[in-house]
């Protein structure tokens, strides 16, 4: 009887612990979703305003194009290319949208609203380009190094790996050309 009661108590404790964990996760998820929603509204603004979606698209499309190009031209594995593309698109987009919101704080009507829109666009462009040339390359290189290390590599970015391989190939070709590798002398072709 005691063993049955102990098992029942243990079962009810684990049930209550599971309920508490689900409640904590649910509360945390609701809290995180609310924060993300507020953060998204802070960056994007009111999408119900006239031309708001057009302005948002005009601000995000150049960053997306830059990220796509960076992902395609980066040497390395597909995951390094994907990480580079996402990083190079997302960081400048977020910085640009955040800076653009600084230019549009407050209510403005008439000619002042046009000046605020121009200021907002200029701040977006400046922050996007600044992030694109400073923070995004460092972040994408760090992510690429981490991905290479996870795969068992030396922890190099795609550019570093390509440079190392080309340097070794060039050294091999020079040693072969001067006959410094036994039995690897290139044949004489009669052309000087």
VMD Tcl script that draws the C-alpha trace (Angstrom):
set ca {
  {0.00 0.00 0.00}
  {2.81 2.34 0.89}
  {4.55 1.70 -2.46}
  {1.35 2.45 -4.38}
  {0.85 5.65 -2.45}
  {4.46 6.68 -3.02}
  {4.13 6.00 -6.76}
  {0.92 8.05 -6.89}
  {2.58 10.94 -5.06}
  {5.57 10.76 -7.41}
  {3.25 10.77 -10.42}
  {1.31 13.77 -9.14}
  {4.55 15.66 -8.43}
  {5.84 15.04 -11.94}
  {2.46 16.07 -13.37}
  {2.54 19.32 -11.38}
  {6.15 19.95 -12.39}
  {5.19 19.44 -16.03}
  {2.26 21.84 -15.67}
  {4.52 24.45 -14.04}
  {7.10 24.09 -16.80}
  {4.44 24.44 -19.50}
  {3.06 27.51 -17.74}
  {6.52 29.07 -17.48}
  {7.28 28.33 -21.12}
  {3.89 29.69 -22.18}
  {4.40 32.86 -20.15}
  {7.93 33.28 -21.49}
  {6.79 32.71 -25.05}
  {3.98 35.25 -24.68}
  {6.42 37.73 -23.15}
  {8.95 37.18 -25.95}
  {6.28 37.43 -28.64}
  {5.01 40.68 -27.15}
  {8.53 42.09 -27.04}
  {9.23 41.05 -30.61}
  {5.95 42.54 -31.73}
  {6.69 45.86 -30.01}
  {10.25 45.84 -31.34}
  {8.98 45.15 -34.85}
  {6.48 48.01 -34.61}
  {9.23 50.29 -33.32}
  {11.46 49.48 -36.31}
  {8.82 49.28 -39.00}
  {6.31 51.85 -37.80}
  {2.63 51.97 -38.63}
  {2.01 49.89 -41.76}
  {-1.53 51.25 -42.00}
  {-0.22 54.72 -42.91}
  {-0.43 55.70 -46.58}
  {2.59 54.51 -48.62}
  {4.06 52.84 -45.52}
  {4.49 49.46 -47.19}
  {6.11 51.08 -50.22}
  {8.57 52.96 -48.00}
  {9.34 49.80 -46.04}
  {9.97 47.89 -49.27}
  {12.15 50.66 -50.62}
  {14.25 50.50 -47.46}
  {14.54 46.70 -47.24}
  {15.01 45.69 -50.90}
  {18.53 47.18 -51.28}
  {19.67 45.41 -48.11}
  {18.16 42.13 -49.35}
  {19.90 42.51 -52.73}
  {23.23 43.20 -50.99}
  {22.81 40.14 -48.78}
  {21.96 37.95 -51.77}
  {25.00 39.11 -53.72}
  {27.29 38.69 -50.69}
  {26.00 35.17 -50.17}
  {26.58 34.19 -53.80}
  {30.11 35.58 -54.13}
  {31.39 34.27 -50.80}
  {33.52 31.13 -51.21}
  {32.85 28.24 -48.88}
  {30.13 25.78 -48.05}
  {26.43 26.39 -48.54}
  {25.88 27.10 -44.84}
  {28.67 29.71 -44.82}
  {27.12 31.34 -47.90}
  {23.67 31.34 -46.32}
  {24.95 32.77 -43.03}
  {26.86 35.48 -44.87}
  {23.83 36.41 -46.96}
  {21.46 36.58 -44.01}
  {23.92 38.51 -41.85}
  {24.75 40.96 -44.62}
  {21.05 41.59 -45.25}
  {19.65 41.59 -41.71}
  {22.16 43.75 -39.85}
  {22.08 46.73 -42.25}
  {18.30 46.44 -42.59}
  {17.79 46.58 -38.82}
  {20.27 49.44 -38.38}
  {18.72 51.38 -41.24}
  {15.17 50.93 -39.99}
  {16.19 51.90 -36.47}
  {17.94 55.04 -37.67}
  {15.02 55.91 -39.95}
  {12.69 55.81 -36.97}
  {14.84 58.43 -35.26}
  {14.13 60.80 -38.13}
  {10.38 60.29 -37.93}
  {9.79 60.68 -34.19}
  {6.88 62.93 -33.38}
  {3.96 64.20 -35.44}
  {4.57 66.28 -38.52}
  {2.19 67.67 -41.11}
  {2.62 69.67 -44.30}
  {6.11 70.60 -45.48}
  {7.61 69.43 -42.20}
  {6.47 65.87 -42.88}
  {8.32 65.89 -46.24}
  {11.50 67.11 -44.55}
  {11.15 64.43 -41.88}
  {10.67 61.79 -44.56}
  {13.85 62.96 -46.33}
  {15.73 62.96 -43.02}
  {14.40 59.50 -42.25}
  {15.49 58.20 -45.68}
  {18.95 59.75 -45.33}
  {19.42 58.24 -41.85}
  {18.31 54.85 -43.17}
  {20.76 55.00 -46.07}
  {23.64 56.13 -43.87}
  {23.05 53.50 -41.19}
  {22.58 50.72 -43.75}
  {25.77 51.56 -45.62}
  {27.74 52.12 -42.44}
  {26.67 48.76 -41.04}
  {27.25 47.07 -44.38}
  {30.88 48.16 -44.47}
  {31.76 47.84 -40.77}
  {29.76 45.40 -38.66}
  {28.26 42.98 -41.22}
  {31.57 41.69 -42.69}
  {33.03 41.06 -39.25}
  {29.89 39.30 -38.05}
  {29.58 37.13 -41.15}
  {33.29 36.18 -41.01}
  {32.93 35.20 -37.35}
  {29.89 33.07 -38.13}
  {31.68 31.44 -41.09}
  {34.71 30.64 -38.89}
  {32.44 29.09 -36.28}
  {30.65 26.98 -38.89}
  {34.00 25.79 -40.28}
  {35.19 24.88 -36.77}
  {31.96 22.96 -36.11}
  {32.51 20.98 -39.32}
  {35.99 20.01 -38.14}
  {37.96 22.57 -40.14}
  {40.62 25.00 -39.00}
  {38.10 27.70 -38.14}
  {38.69 29.72 -41.31}
  {36.29 31.81 -43.33}
  {35.79 30.87 -46.96}
  {38.16 33.63 -48.07}
  {40.93 32.47 -45.72}
  {40.58 28.86 -46.82}
  {40.68 29.83 -50.50}
  {43.76 31.99 -49.89}
  {45.58 29.18 -48.07}
  {44.79 26.66 -50.82}
  {45.89 29.01 -53.60}
  {49.11 29.86 -51.74}
  {49.97 26.14 -51.41}
  {49.21 25.57 -55.10}
  {51.40 28.49 -56.14}
  {54.29 27.25 -54.00}
  {53.94 23.78 -55.54}
  {54.00 25.22 -59.06}
  {57.11 27.31 -58.34}
  {58.96 24.33 -56.86}
  {58.01 22.20 -59.88}
  {59.04 24.87 -62.36}
  {62.55 25.14 -60.90}
  {62.99 21.39 -60.48}
  {63.24 21.54 -56.70}
  {60.86 18.63 -56.33}
  {62.65 15.41 -57.43}
  {61.14 13.89 -60.55}
  {58.70 16.74 -61.00}
  {60.64 18.90 -63.48}
  {58.41 20.18 -66.21}
  {59.50 18.98 -69.65}
  {61.38 21.33 -71.96}
  {59.09 22.49 -74.74}
  {61.72 24.31 -76.82}
  {60.11 27.68 -76.27}
  {62.00 30.32 -74.39}
}
mol new
graphics top color blue
foreach p $ca { graphics top sphere $p radius 0.5 }
foreach p [lrange $ca 0 end-1] q [lrange $ca 1 end] { graphics top cylinder $p $q radius 0.2 }
display resetview
